[in-house]
Amino acid sequence: MVAASTATVGVTGLAVWSGLALAVYVLGVDFLAQSKKSGSALPFWPTFLFFAPLLLAWLANGEGYRSVACVLSLLLGLWIFLCLRYSFGAPSRNIGHTINGLTAGMVLADFLAVGPESLWLGVFFVPFYVAVLVLQRFVPNP
């Protein structure tokens, strides 16, 4: 919301919805982290929360923006799938690796929120995404 308030048009409905979609994504990561901490069985239902930014991108982007939104959604969806396979598809589960990957995916979800309108901003989001992946090597798993 702070970043949107500095934009030319200020805080719009799309900025609010984008913030809520990212909050739902973060909530999904938190549910997985909590199940890891408690040692309980890993629930599958929080995985549906990761697709809130994809759903918003599909609903909010009309003519002219939909093709870019689809490409960015495909990129985020593929990243989510690749991260989830460490916890749901692998013989030896690595929930920490999944959580780290999904945390980096938050940058991709932010890019999906602004990318269809300002694709050139990818110049900034890609280094942030890589930085999150690299810095996670120095921070212990949640």
N, CA, C and O atoms as a DFTB+ gen file, in Angstrom:
568 C
 N C O
     1  1       0.809      -1.185       0.000
     2  2       0.000       0.000       0.000
     3  2       0.862       1.262       0.000
     4  3       0.503       2.264      -0.619
     5  1       1.989       1.209       0.691
     6  2       2.879       2.373       0.737
     7  2       3.433       2.648      -0.656
     8  3       3.476       3.798      -1.093
     9  1       3.853       1.608      -1.346
    10  2       4.384       1.796      -2.698
    11  2       3.303       2.318      -3.633
    12  3       3.572       3.184      -4.466
    13  1       2.092       1.805      -3.506
    14  2       0.999       2.269      -4.361
    15  2       0.647       3.720      -4.077
    16  3       0.228       4.442      -4.982
    17  1       0.810       4.151      -2.851
    18  2       0.467       5.532      -2.514
    19  2       1.408       6.535      -3.164
    20  3       1.056       7.705      -3.309
    21  1       2.597       6.097      -3.557
    22  2       3.533       6.998      -4.219
    23  2       3.333       7.041      -5.729
    24  3       3.950       7.861      -6.409
    25  1       2.486       6.177      -6.257
    26  2       2.245       6.142      -7.697
    27  2       1.430       7.355      -8.131
    28  3       0.859       8.067      -7.304
    29  1       1.388       7.572      -9.419
    30  2       0.677       8.718      -9.977
    31  2      -0.803       8.689      -9.621
    32  3      -1.381       9.719      -9.274
    33  1      -1.423       7.498      -9.707
    34  2      -2.859       7.393      -9.440
    35  2      -3.158       7.084      -7.981
    36  3      -4.324       7.072      -7.586
    37  1      -2.150       6.839      -7.182
    38  2      -2.356       6.564      -5.757
    39  2      -2.837       5.137      -5.512
    40  3      -2.672       4.252      -6.351
    41  1      -3.428       4.942      -4.359
    42  2      -3.923       3.616      -3.991
    43  2      -5.232       3.364      -4.729
    44  3      -6.205       4.100      -4.568
    45  1      -5.235       2.320      -5.532
    46  2      -6.420       1.953      -6.306
    47  2      -6.985       0.643      -5.774
    48  3      -6.386      -0.003      -4.915
    49  1      -8.121       0.272      -6.288
    50  2      -8.724      -1.005      -5.913
    51  2      -7.829      -2.172      -6.288
    52  3      -7.740      -3.151      -5.547
    53  1      -7.165      -2.075      -7.434
    54  2      -6.276      -3.151      -7.855
    55  2      -5.093      -3.292      -6.905
    56  3      -4.644      -4.406      -6.632
    57  1      -4.589      -2.174      -6.401
    58  2      -3.483      -2.240      -5.439
    59  2      -3.939      -2.928      -4.158
    60  3      -3.194      -3.722      -3.583
    61  1      -5.139      -2.635      -3.712
    62  2      -5.663      -3.268      -2.505
    63  2      -5.858      -4.763      -2.746
    64  3      -5.459      -5.579      -1.915
    65  1      -6.466      -5.127      -3.869
    66  2      -6.675      -6.547      -4.179
    67  2      -5.351      -7.278      -4.349
    68  3      -5.221      -8.430      -3.935
    69  1      -4.377      -6.625      -4.947
    70  2      -3.058      -7.247      -5.111
    71  2      -2.407      -7.490      -3.755
    72  3      -1.789      -8.532      -3.535
    73  1      -2.546      -6.532      -2.850
    74  2      -2.025      -6.713      -1.497
    75  2      -2.709      -7.860      -0.777
    76  3      -2.060      -8.627      -0.066
    77  1      -4.016      -7.981      -0.958
    78  2      -4.746      -9.080      -0.333
    79  2      -4.344     -10.429      -0.933
    80  3      -4.221     -11.418      -0.212
    81  1      -4.141     -10.468      -2.247
    82  2      -3.723     -11.718      -2.892
    83  2      -2.348     -12.148      -2.383
    84  3      -2.113     -13.332      -2.141
    85  1      -1.451     -11.196      -2.223
    86  2      -0.132     -11.531      -1.684
    87  2      -0.245     -11.958      -0.222
    88  3       0.481     -12.852       0.215
    89  1      -1.132     -11.340       0.530
    90  2      -1.333     -11.738       1.930
    91  2      -1.848     -13.173       2.019
    92  3      -1.444     -13.915       2.914
    93  1      -2.725     -13.569       1.116
    94  2      -3.223     -14.947       1.092
    95  2      -2.080     -15.902       0.762
    96  3      -1.982     -16.979       1.350
    97  1      -1.223     -15.516      -0.167
    98  2      -0.046     -16.321      -0.518
    99  2       0.851     -16.501       0.714
   100  3       1.290     -17.611       1.014
   101  1       1.113     -15.410       1.415
   102  2       1.953     -15.461       2.617
   103  2       1.297     -16.332       3.688
   104  3       1.988     -17.048       4.412
   105  1      -0.016     -16.276       3.792
   106  2      -0.731     -17.113       4.739
   107  2      -0.519     -18.596       4.427
   108  3      -0.381     -19.407       5.343
   109  1      -0.493     -18.952       3.149
   110  2      -0.212     -20.334       2.762
   111  2       1.186     -20.772       3.180
   112  3       1.372     -21.891       3.659
   113  1       2.169     -19.892       2.998
   114  2       3.535     -20.201       3.429
   115  2       3.571     -20.373       4.945
   116  3       4.236     -21.272       5.460
   117  1       2.856     -19.510       5.650
   118  2       2.828     -19.592       7.109
   119  2       2.195     -20.898       7.586
   120  3       2.687     -21.501       8.540
   121  1       1.128     -21.342       6.952
   122  2       0.503     -22.604       7.344
   123  2       1.471     -23.772       7.164
   124  3       1.537     -24.664       8.010
   125  1       2.223     -23.764       6.059
   126  2       3.206     -24.837       5.860
   127  2       4.313     -24.759       6.905
   128  3       4.761     -25.786       7.414
   129  1       4.751     -23.554       7.223
   130  2       5.803     -23.390       8.234
   131  2       5.318     -23.843       9.610
   132  3       6.073     -24.460      10.361
   133  1       4.075     -23.543       9.941
   134  2       3.532     -23.960      11.228
   135  2       3.414     -25.477      11.321
   136  3       3.664     -26.058      12.378
   137  1       3.035     -26.117      10.225
   138  2       2.934     -27.577      10.261
   139  2       4.313     -28.209      10.373
   140  3       4.460     -29.284      10.954
   141  1       5.337     -27.539       9.812
   142  2       6.702     -28.053       9.952
   143  2       7.158     -27.941      11.398
   144  3       7.761     -28.869      11.937
   145  1       6.870     -26.800      12.029
   146  2       7.283     -26.585      13.418
   147  2       6.588     -27.551      14.372
   148  3       7.203     -28.060      15.309
   149  1       5.312     -27.796      14.129
   150  2       4.557     -28.663      15.039
   151  2       4.844     -30.136      14.789
   152  3       4.547     -30.977      15.638
   153  1       5.415     -30.457      13.641
   154  2       5.712     -31.847      13.317
   155  2       4.484     -32.637      12.908
   156  3       4.546     -33.860      12.780
   157  1       3.364     -31.951      12.700
   158  2       2.138     -32.643      12.304
   159  2       2.190     -32.987      10.820
   160  3       3.091     -32.564      10.095
   161  1       1.216     -33.754      10.393
   162  2       1.137     -34.130       8.984
   163  2       0.971     -32.868       8.138
   164  3       0.278     -31.931       8.533
   165  1       1.599     -32.858       7.002
   166  2       1.562     -31.701       6.126
   167  2       0.210     -31.630       5.415
   168  3      -0.112     -32.513       4.621
   169  1      -0.581     -30.597       5.686
   170  2      -1.890     -30.495       5.024
   171  2      -1.727     -30.034       3.583
   172  3      -0.812     -29.276       3.259
   173  1      -2.622     -30.499       2.726
   174  2      -2.551     -30.124       1.314
   175  2      -3.332     -28.843       1.023
   176  3      -3.013     -28.126       0.075
   177  1      -4.344     -28.555       1.826
   178  2      -5.217     -27.437       1.507
   179  2      -4.521     -26.079       1.444
   180  3      -4.970     -25.235       0.669
   181  1      -3.432     -25.800       2.222
   182  2      -2.810     -24.473       2.076
   183  2      -2.202     -24.236       0.694
   184  3      -1.947     -23.092       0.317
   185  1      -1.972     -25.301      -0.056
   186  2      -1.390     -25.111      -1.390
   187  2      -2.325     -24.331      -2.308
   188  3      -1.869     -23.675      -3.244
   189  1      -3.620     -24.398      -2.048
   190  2      -4.563     -23.644      -2.872
   191  2      -4.419     -22.139      -2.652
   192  3      -4.768     -21.353      -3.532
   193  1      -3.912     -21.731      -1.497
   194  2      -3.743     -20.312      -1.201
   195  2      -2.673     -19.670      -2.086
   196  3      -2.704     -18.463      -2.324
   197  1      -1.734     -20.472      -2.570
   198  2      -0.651     -19.929      -3.393
   199  2      -1.136     -19.444      -4.752
   200  3      -0.429     -18.716      -5.449
   201  1      -2.321     -19.844      -5.119
   202  2      -2.822     -19.484      -6.434
   203  2      -3.702     -18.236      -6.427
   204  3      -4.281     -17.884      -7.455
   205  1      -3.809     -17.563      -5.281
   206  2      -4.586     -16.324      -5.207
   207  2      -4.034     -15.240      -6.141
   208  3      -4.823     -14.586      -6.822
   209  1      -2.700     -15.020      -6.203
   210  2      -2.210     -14.015      -7.159
   211  2      -2.491     -14.388      -8.615
   212  3      -2.720     -13.513      -9.450
   213  1      -2.474     -15.678      -8.915
   214  2      -2.758     -16.118     -10.287
   215  2      -4.214     -15.849     -10.639
   216  3      -4.518     -15.384     -11.737
   217  1      -5.104     -16.139      -9.712
   218  2      -6.525     -15.899      -9.942
   219  2      -6.797     -14.409     -10.123
   220  3      -7.550     -14.015     -11.014
   221  1      -6.184     -13.585      -9.282
   222  2      -6.375     -12.139      -9.418
   223  2      -5.847     -11.637     -10.756
   224  3      -6.481     -10.805     -11.405
   225  1      -4.694     -12.137     -11.166
   226  2      -4.128     -11.708     -12.454
   227  2      -5.069     -12.064     -13.601
   228  3      -5.220     -11.298     -14.553
   229  1      -5.691     -13.217     -13.502
   230  2      -6.611     -13.638     -14.568
   231  2      -7.855     -12.753     -14.577
   232  3      -8.343     -12.375     -15.642
   233  1      -8.360     -12.428     -13.403
   234  2      -9.584     -11.632     -13.317
   235  2      -9.350     -10.150     -13.604
   236  3     -10.215      -9.495     -14.184
   237  1      -8.206      -9.615     -13.211
   238  2      -7.995      -8.171     -13.269
   239  2      -7.414      -7.670     -14.585
   240  3      -7.577      -6.496     -14.918
   241  1      -6.747      -8.524     -15.332
   242  2      -6.076      -8.056     -16.545
   243  2      -6.940      -8.332     -17.761
   244  3      -7.255      -9.475     -18.090
   245  1      -7.308      -7.252     -18.407
   246  2      -8.155      -7.357     -19.594
   247  2      -7.331      -7.307     -20.864
   248  3      -6.152      -7.663     -20.878
   249  1      -7.973      -6.861     -21.925
   250  2      -7.336      -6.763     -23.235
   251  2      -6.026      -5.993     -23.160
   252  3      -5.937      -4.973     -22.477
   253  1      -5.040      -6.468     -23.844
   254  2      -3.758      -5.794     -23.890
   255  2      -2.800      -6.206     -22.790
   256  3      -1.585      -6.200     -22.990
   257  1      -3.331      -6.563     -21.632
   258  2      -2.483      -6.955     -20.508
   259  2      -2.556      -8.456     -20.236
   260  3      -1.685      -9.012     -19.568
   261  1      -3.589      -9.103     -20.749
   262  2      -3.822     -10.502     -20.410
   263  2      -2.699     -11.413     -20.874
   264  3      -2.354     -12.353     -20.158
   265  1      -2.113     -11.174     -22.040
   266  2      -1.050     -12.066     -22.518
   267  2       0.187     -11.985     -21.626
   268  3       0.795     -13.010     -21.317
   269  1       0.561     -10.786     -21.215
   270  2       1.705     -10.639     -20.310
   271  2       1.379     -11.259     -18.952
   272  3       2.222     -11.919     -18.345
   273  1       0.150     -11.041     -18.482
   274  2      -0.264     -11.626     -17.203
   275  2      -0.239     -13.151     -17.273
   276  3       0.128     -13.806     -16.298
   277  1      -0.619     -13.718     -18.402
   278  2      -0.597     -15.176     -18.552
   279  2       0.829     -15.718     -18.508
   280  3       1.085     -16.753     -17.892
   281  1       1.747     -15.027     -19.154
   282  2       3.144     -15.469     -19.129
   283  2       3.713     -15.384     -17.716
   284  3       4.364     -16.322     -17.253
   285  1       3.475     -14.279     -17.034
   286  2       3.970     -14.134     -15.665
   287  2       3.274     -15.112     -14.718
   288  3       3.900     -15.628     -13.792
   289  1       1.984     -15.369     -14.945
   290  2       1.263     -16.355     -14.139
   291  2       1.824     -17.748     -14.354
   292  3       1.955     -18.529     -13.412
   293  1       2.152     -18.052     -15.590
   294  2       2.757     -19.351     -15.893
   295  2       4.096     -19.488     -15.184
   296  3       4.412     -20.551     -14.649
   297  1       4.871     -18.433     -15.176
   298  2       6.162     -18.437     -14.489
   299  2       5.977     -18.665     -12.983
   300  3       6.666     -19.499     -12.397
   301  1       5.062     -17.937     -12.361
   302  2       4.802     -18.102     -10.930
   303  2       4.207     -19.477     -10.641
   304  3       4.599     -20.125      -9.671
   305  1       3.278     -19.926     -11.461
   306  2       2.672     -21.238     -11.259
   307  2       3.690     -22.361     -11.363
   308  3       3.648     -23.319     -10.591
   309  1       4.600     -22.245     -12.312
   310  2       5.655     -23.243     -12.459
   311  2       6.564     -23.233     -11.240
   312  3       6.956     -24.294     -10.754
   313  1       6.903     -22.056     -10.742
   314  2       7.745     -21.959      -9.546
   315  2       7.047     -22.583      -8.331
   316  3       7.677     -23.298      -7.552
   317  1       5.764     -22.315      -8.177
   318  2       5.014     -22.901      -7.069
   319  2       5.030     -24.425      -7.174
   320  3       5.271     -25.119      -6.186
   321  1       4.775     -24.935      -8.362
   322  2       4.775     -26.383      -8.569
   323  2       6.143     -26.986      -8.247
   324  3       6.228     -28.019      -7.584
   325  1       7.207     -26.343      -8.716
   326  2       8.552     -26.855      -8.456
   327  2       8.874     -26.846      -6.963
   328  3       9.546     -27.751      -6.469
   329  1       8.404     -25.842      -6.251
   330  2       8.647     -25.779      -4.804
   331  2       7.842     -26.831      -4.055
   332  3       8.356     -27.464      -3.133
   333  1       6.598     -27.019      -4.437
   334  2       5.733     -27.960      -3.734
   335  2       6.150     -29.410      -3.936
   336  3       5.833     -30.263      -3.107
   337  1       6.841     -29.696      -5.006
   338  2       7.236     -31.088      -5.246
   339  2       8.229     -31.574      -4.195
   340  3       8.359     -32.782      -3.992
   341  1       8.932     -30.666      -3.524
   342  2       9.857     -31.078      -2.465
   343  2       9.120     -31.589      -1.235
   344  3       9.682     -32.344      -0.441
   345  1       7.866     -31.181      -1.076
   346  2       7.099     -31.609       0.088
   347  2       6.018     -32.626      -0.238
   348  3       5.640     -33.424       0.620
   349  1       5.522     -32.607      -1.457
   350  2       4.408     -33.492      -1.782
   351  2       4.750     -34.550      -2.825
   352  3       4.043     -35.551      -2.930
   353  1       5.807     -34.355      -3.592
   354  2       6.110     -35.311      -4.644
   355  2       7.381     -36.106      -4.438
   356  3       7.617     -37.092      -5.135
   357  1       8.187     -35.696      -3.505
   358  2       9.479     -36.358      -3.293
   359  2       9.340     -37.471      -2.253
   360  3       8.536     -37.358      -1.328
   361  1      10.114     -38.539      -2.401
   362  2      10.065     -39.612      -1.408
   363  2      10.516     -39.137      -0.019
   364  3       9.941     -39.542       0.992
   365  1      11.530     -38.290       0.028
   366  2      11.947     -37.710       1.310
   367  2      11.552     -36.238       1.309
   368  3      12.093     -35.438       0.545
   369  1      10.618     -35.899       2.162
   370  2      10.084     -34.538       2.180
   371  2      11.101     -33.550       2.740
   372  3      11.832     -33.843       3.687
   373  1      11.123     -32.372       2.125
   374  2      11.977     -31.295       2.589
   375  2      11.120     -30.029       2.651
   376  3      11.143     -29.206       1.735
   377  1      10.374     -29.888       3.729
   378  2       9.440     -28.775       3.860
   379  2      10.190     -27.446       3.933
   380  3       9.708     -26.430       3.432
   381  1      11.368     -27.455       4.557
   382  2      12.155     -26.227       4.642
   383  2      12.537     -25.700       3.275
   384  3      12.513     -24.492       3.041
   385  1      12.891     -26.601       2.371
   386  2      13.236     -26.189       1.006
   387  2      12.005     -25.622       0.297
   388  3      12.101     -24.653      -0.455
   389  1      10.857     -26.234       0.546
   390  2       9.614     -25.736      -0.044
   391  2       9.310     -24.334       0.457
   392  3       8.968     -23.450      -0.330
   393  1       9.431     -24.128       1.753
   394  2       9.122     -22.822       2.340
   395  2      10.086     -21.761       1.825
   396  3       9.674     -20.642       1.516
   397  1      11.363     -22.106       1.732
   398  2      12.337     -21.144       1.199
   399  2      12.004     -20.766      -0.241
   400  3      12.054     -19.591      -0.606
   401  1      11.671     -21.746      -1.045
   402  2      11.332     -21.464      -2.437
   403  2      10.076     -20.627      -2.564
   404  3      10.018     -19.698      -3.371
   405  1       9.069     -20.956      -1.765
   406  2       7.826     -20.183      -1.823
   407  2       8.019     -18.763      -1.294
   408  3       7.326     -17.841      -1.724
   409  1       8.949     -18.587      -0.372
   410  2       9.270     -17.241       0.098
   411  2       9.874     -16.424      -1.045
   412  3       9.521     -15.258      -1.223
   413  1      10.764     -17.014      -1.807
   414  2      11.304     -16.319      -2.982
   415  2      10.206     -16.053      -3.998
   416  3      10.261     -15.062      -4.726
   417  1       9.214     -16.925      -4.053
   418  2       8.095     -16.741      -4.961
   419  2       7.258     -15.513      -4.661
   420  3       6.503     -15.054      -5.518
   421  1       7.381     -14.971      -3.452
   422  2       6.658     -13.738      -3.117
   423  2       7.102     -12.592      -4.025
   424  3       6.300     -11.728      -4.380
   425  1       8.369     -12.589      -4.394
   426  2       8.869     -11.556      -5.312
   427  2       8.204     -11.731      -6.680
   428  3       7.837     -10.750      -7.327
   429  1       8.053     -12.982      -7.114
   430  2       7.384     -13.237      -8.392
   431  2       5.907     -12.840      -8.328
   432  3       5.353     -12.345      -9.310
   433  1       5.273     -13.055      -7.177
   434  2       3.872     -12.643      -7.015
   435  2       3.753     -11.121      -7.077
   436  3       2.800     -10.598      -7.655
   437  1       4.703     -10.416      -6.494
   438  2       4.716      -8.952      -6.603
   439  2       4.913      -8.520      -8.053
   440  3       4.265      -7.589      -8.530
   441  1       5.809      -9.203      -8.739
   442  2       6.048      -8.877     -10.152
   443  2       4.792      -9.119     -10.975
   444  3       4.492      -8.353     -11.890
   445  1       4.059     -10.176     -10.655
   446  2       2.808     -10.449     -11.358
   447  2       1.803      -9.329     -11.130
   448  3       1.006      -9.022     -12.016
   449  1       1.835      -8.719      -9.954
   450  2       0.898      -7.632      -9.651
   451  2       1.174      -6.388     -10.479
   452  3       0.238      -5.685     -10.859
   453  1       2.443      -6.099     -10.768
   454  2       2.771      -4.870     -11.501
   455  2       3.269      -5.140     -12.916
   456  3       3.273      -4.231     -13.745
   457  1       3.679      -6.340     -13.203
   458  2       4.304      -6.673     -14.477
   459  2       3.473      -6.420     -15.718
   460  3       3.984      -5.860     -16.688
   461  1       2.189      -6.819     -15.720
   462  2       1.429      -6.610     -16.954
   463  2       1.355      -5.155     -17.381
   464  3       1.277      -4.865     -18.575
   465  1       1.379      -4.237     -16.423
   466  2       1.309      -2.820     -16.776
   467  2       2.688      -2.218     -17.018
   468  3       2.845      -1.347     -17.873
   469  1       3.685      -2.679     -16.272
   470  2       5.035      -2.116     -16.360
   471  2       6.048      -3.252     -16.444
   472  3       6.774      -3.513     -15.485
   473  1       6.095      -3.908     -17.561
   474  2       6.961      -5.076     -17.725
   475  2       8.437      -4.721     -17.558
   476  3       9.235      -5.570     -17.161
   477  1       8.802      -3.498     -17.851
   478  2      10.200      -3.083     -17.715
   479  2      10.667      -3.140     -16.262
   480  3      11.872      -3.153     -16.009
   481  1       9.734      -3.174     -15.295
   482  2      10.117      -3.277     -13.889
   483  2      10.748      -4.631     -13.558
   484  3      11.310      -4.805     -12.477
   485  1      10.660      -5.576     -14.470
   486  2      11.314      -6.866     -14.281
   487  2      12.805      -6.706     -14.075
   488  3      13.452      -7.565     -13.477
   489  1      13.350      -5.609     -14.569
   490  2      14.769      -5.313     -14.363
   491  2      15.083      -5.240     -12.868
   492  3      16.196      -5.560     -12.449
   493  1      14.105      -4.821     -12.068
   494  2      14.296      -4.724     -10.621
   495  2      13.886      -5.999      -9.894
   496  3      14.537      -6.403      -8.930
   497  1      12.820      -6.627     -10.346
   498  2      12.311      -7.801      -9.646
   499  2      13.218      -9.020      -9.790
   500  3      13.365      -9.787      -8.839
   501  1      13.813      -9.210     -10.926
   502  2      14.680     -10.381     -11.132
   503  2      15.873     -10.363     -10.169
   504  3      16.149     -11.395      -9.558
   505  1      16.592      -9.252     -10.000
   506  2      17.678      -9.261      -9.010
   507  2      17.194      -9.472      -7.573
   508  3      17.884     -10.105      -6.774
   509  1      16.020      -8.949      -7.242
   510  2      15.476      -9.176      -5.896
   511  2      15.163     -10.646      -5.680
   512  3      15.418     -11.198      -4.609
   513  1      14.613     -11.267      -6.697
   514  2      14.296     -12.698      -6.640
   515  2      15.567     -13.518      -6.423
   516  3      15.605     -14.404      -5.569
   517  1      16.592     -13.218      -7.191
   518  2      17.874     -13.925      -7.053
   519  2      18.486     -13.637      -5.683
   520  3      19.055     -14.532      -5.058
   521  1      18.374     -12.397      -5.216
   522  2      18.926     -12.043      -3.909
   523  2      18.253     -12.829      -2.788
   524  3      18.926     -13.273      -1.858
   525  1      16.938     -13.005      -2.863
   526  2      16.241     -13.782      -1.841
   527  2      16.742     -15.220      -1.852
   528  3      16.970     -15.806      -0.794
   529  1      16.913     -15.785      -3.029
   530  2      17.404     -17.168      -3.120
   531  2      18.816     -17.294      -2.550
   532  3      19.117     -18.257      -1.845
   533  1      19.673     -16.335      -2.850
   534  2      21.058     -16.389      -2.366
   535  2      21.121     -16.136      -0.866
   536  3      21.835     -16.842      -0.153
   537  1      20.398     -15.156      -0.382
   538  2      20.455     -14.812       1.044
   539  2      19.870     -15.912       1.935
   540  3      20.201     -15.985       3.119
   541  1      19.016     -16.753       1.388
   542  2      18.459     -17.839       2.182
   543  2      19.513     -18.867       2.569
   544  3      19.291     -19.664       3.480
   545  1      20.629     -18.860       1.905
   546  2      21.717     -19.772       2.261
   547  2      22.354     -19.372       3.596
   548  3      22.979     -20.198       4.260
   549  1      22.193     -18.115       3.982
   550  2      22.799     -17.616       5.204
   551  2      21.811     -17.540       6.369
   552  3      22.209     -17.283       7.506
   553  1      20.551     -17.757       6.095
   554  2      19.509     -17.697       7.116
   555  2      19.004     -19.115       7.352
   556  3      18.740     -19.834       6.388
   557  1      18.862     -19.539       8.607
   558  2      18.386     -20.894       8.853
   559  2      16.968     -21.104       8.366
   560  3      16.182     -20.160       8.295
   561  1      16.638     -22.347       8.029
   562  2      15.285     -22.693       7.597
   563  2      14.296     -22.388       8.706
   564  3      14.617     -22.519       9.887
   565  1      13.077     -21.977       8.321
   566  2      12.059     -21.693       9.337
   567  2      11.626     -22.967      10.051
   568  3      10.774     -22.918      10.938
